[in-house]
Amino acid sequence: MLQPQNSHMKLIYFLLFCLILSSCNTAESEKIKTSIPETKKLVDDKDRVSLIILGTVQDAGSPQIACTKSCCKDLFSNPDPTRKVVSIGVADYKSQRKYLFEATPDMPSQVKRLSRFAFDNGEEIPHATFLTHAHIGHYTGLMYYGKEAMNADKARVFALPKMRSFLIKNGPWSQLIDSNISLQPIEEGRWNPISENFRVMAFTVPHRDEFSETAGYVFYGKKKSALFIPDIDKWSKWDKDIIKEMTKVDYAFIDATFYDAEEINNRDISEIPHPFIIESMELFKDLSKSEKRKIYFIHMNHTNPALNADSPQSKKIIENGFNIARYNDVFEL
């Protein structure tokens, strides 16, 4: 009688093993589907315009210099390669051109990632770089276009008037002008046809404008559009309604510097005004599920628990119907 019972148990164990194996394979398949597609799969669509997240962290990076908090302690000895300062890349297949938004301190690895993304046309330098404003995480990467580094030949850099004036009148940036970079004007509130399938519009938002205005951008591809506002003081200070602006686009990558006030209890909050994630979630709480799904929080301070995908705060954001931008995320425009 024992032998049939043992055979029966072996069959049950075998079926359980097959079920577990199947679950693992399913999870792995889902993971593969959400990863960046292979080049061969992408080049079939000649009209494709793809957006890639090249960084999600606030200007000073993560870990941040001189930080002794737990959020940085382990990262100094075990760096996270996905912790890059906020940047977006765009690949236009028809024109075979790639564009970089923001020139960050992490620009060397970001330019390399962009050059290898989607299609390889042998170009290491982006066809154009677009700047938002004169804070360290958003323009200082221009130094890598200089003679000490890439020694670029008039790399095209687009910026609003005050930002262009700042670069022209101040060193060491002035050394780059007309040699390593070619400053290009972009006019606020007007569509700029960058290529047949990709258009860009710049607009200004309220921020600490010590040296330049602060720009946001709308990207418009062949099929979809995206809003990019990495820095803003408070939504209430803007002369536009952020909710109305989000209804016009398919994706919205917005300022998420701090989750709440607790993480910066050692500084005067009036000196670093940003919309807390909890404030933005409260403002957007009555949006439909489809509108909430458009929102991707980006530009997170090194103290922001949303940088950690497994944190309770990250899970709360997802539970509330919103998203968090992550390094290497890809969106089709």
Secondary structure as GFF3:
##gff-version 3
##sequence-region A 1 333
A	DSSP	alpha_helix	2	34	.	.	.	ID=ss1
A	DSSP	alpha_helix	39	42	.	.	.	ID=ss2
A	DSSP	beta_strand	49	55	.	.	.	ID=ss3
A	DSSP	alpha_helix	70	77	.	.	.	ID=ss4
A	DSSP	beta_strand	87	92	.	.	.	ID=ss5
A	DSSP	beta_strand	97	101	.	.	.	ID=ss6
A	DSSP	alpha_helix	107	116	.	.	.	ID=ss7
A	DSSP	beta_strand	128	130	.	.	.	ID=ss8
A	DSSP	alpha_helix	136	139	.	.	.	ID=ss9
A	DSSP	three_ten_helix	140	145	.	.	.	ID=ss10
A	DSSP	beta_strand	155	159	.	.	.	ID=ss11
A	DSSP	alpha_helix	161	169	.	.	.	ID=ss12
A	DSSP	three_ten_helix	173	175	.	.	.	ID=ss13
A	DSSP	beta_strand	181	185	.	.	.	ID=ss14
A	DSSP	beta_strand	191	193	.	.	.	ID=ss15
A	DSSP	beta_strand	199	204	.	.	.	ID=ss16
A	DSSP	beta_strand	215	220	.	.	.	ID=ss17
A	DSSP	beta_strand	225	229	.	.	.	ID=ss18
A	DSSP	three_ten_helix	235	237	.	.	.	ID=ss19
A	DSSP	alpha_helix	242	247	.	.	.	ID=ss20
A	DSSP	beta_strand	251	255	.	.	.	ID=ss21
A	DSSP	three_ten_helix	261	264	.	.	.	ID=ss22
A	DSSP	three_ten_helix	269	271	.	.	.	ID=ss23
A	DSSP	alpha_helix	277	283	.	.	.	ID=ss24
A	DSSP	alpha_helix	289	292	.	.	.	ID=ss25
A	DSSP	beta_strand	295	298	.	.	.	ID=ss26
A	DSSP	three_ten_helix	305	307	.	.	.	ID=ss27
A	DSSP	alpha_helix	312	319	.	.	.	ID=ss28
A	DSSP	beta_strand	323	324	.	.	.	ID=ss29
A	DSSP	beta_strand	330	332	.	.	.	ID=ss30
###
